[in-house]
Every structure is written in structure tokens, then in C-alpha cells.
């Protein structure tokens, strides 16, 4: 009985220690893949393959026993194993080829909205009227570069696209059950919009907020 009690206490201590010391790191590599996937989809428009979703791990039912003491011990062993199985890979997610879920209906709807608008925005990017910001948004850089009849259209398109972009970053964080990742997701998207989405000649903001040209 004492041996069993010591084992139970040891397992509980292990679980508490794991929960306290293991941190869940932001998976930057997975976020870049997700950003590239959505950016490609927006730029290339309809017909692009739908974003992939990560496959959740199958649930495991804890073993049962007709003996009460064995049940308690088996349950703790099972719980310790499942906890470590979930936490340890998450702690090293930044160094492995993890997936970020971008397949929710909300994310798909936002992406489709941005696809429909991109064709109109593209000519204003080409003309230098608008550019990409460091916060993953777009901004009017030079309204005078647009024809007078187009200026109201530009303002409307920029406002609508920024609404979609803000909603997208929040939706991705929420879809992955990590609302605290929103700022990091925004940062990754801001980088990838410039590095992958921008064509030569498009404007973007550098780290100091100054406009640069690709």
C-alpha cells in the first residue's frame, strides 16, 4: 500500500512539474507555411486548392481495471503519459514541421473575400498608390498617384481589406486555440506579404515606417 502511495505521489509530482516547466512556443515555421498558403490563394484567386487542416491526434480511452487500486495507478500512468505526449511536442513545435490549422469556415470566408478584392487592389499596388505595412495591413501611400475618380474607391478598398486582414489574424489564432498568438501571426503575415506577395516595384514599410520599393 505504501509503495502504491509513493508511486501515486511521484506521478502527481511529475504532472505538476511538467505543467509548470513546459512552455508552448509559437510555431513560426508552421505560421509561415500557413501565411504562404493563404497569400498564394488570395493572389491566384479562385481555383486555388483549399487550405489544409491539421489532423487531430486520435483520442485514447484510459484503461480500466476491476481492482480499485490498479485503476487509480493505471489512470495516473495513462494521464502522465498523455500529458507529456501533448506538452513535450508543443514545447518543441518551433523546431519541427508542425501544421497550423487554417481551414475553419471563417478563415475560408475571409480568404474568399480578399480574393475577390485583390484584382482591384493590384493596380493600385502597381501604381504606387498603396503599400504594405509592418503590421500586416495596407495603407494609402500616395493618393495623388490615383486618378481623381478612383480615390474614393481606393479608400473603400483599403478599409475593407484591412478589416479582412485583422479578422484573418484573429481567426487563425482562435482556430488553433491560441488567441495569444495573434500578434505573432500578424508579424509573420506582414513579413510574408512583403517577401512573397509583393511584386517588384510595390511599396512596403521598413522597420522605421519608411516606404521602400521592392
C-alpha positions, 0 to 999 in steps of 0.5 A: 500500500505504501509503495502504491502511495509513493508511486501515486505521489511521484506521478502527481509530482511529475504532472505538476512539474511538467505543467509548470516547466513546459512552455508552448512556443509559437510555431513560426515555421508552421505560421509561415507555411500557413501565411504562404498558403493563404497569400498564394490563394488570395493572389491566384484567386479562385481555383486555388486548392483549399487550405489544409487542416491539421489532423487531430491526434486520435483520442485514447480511452484510459484503461480500466481495471476491476481492482480499485487500486490498479485503476487509480495507478493505471489512470495516473500512468495513462494521464502522465503519459498523455500529458507529456505526449501533448506538452513535450511536442508543443514545447518543441513545435518551433523546431519541427514541421508542425501544421497550423490549422487554417481551414475553419469556415471563417478563415475560408470566408475571409480568404474568399473575400480578399480574393475577390478584392485583390484584382482591384487592389493590384493596380493600385499596388502597381501604381504606387498608390498603396503599400504594405505595412509592418503590421500586416495591413495596407495603407494609402501611400500616395493618393495623388498617384490615383486618378481623381475618380478612383480615390474614393474607391481606393479608400473603400478598398483599403478599409475593407481589406484591412478589416479582412486582414485583422479578422484573418489574424484573429481567426487563425489564432482562435482556430488553433486555440491560441488567441495569444498568438495573434500578434505573432501571426500578424508579424509573420503575415506582414513579413510574408506579404512583403517577401512573397506577395509583393511584386517588384516595384510595390511599396512596403514599410521598413522597420522605421515606417519608411516606404521602400520599393521592392 
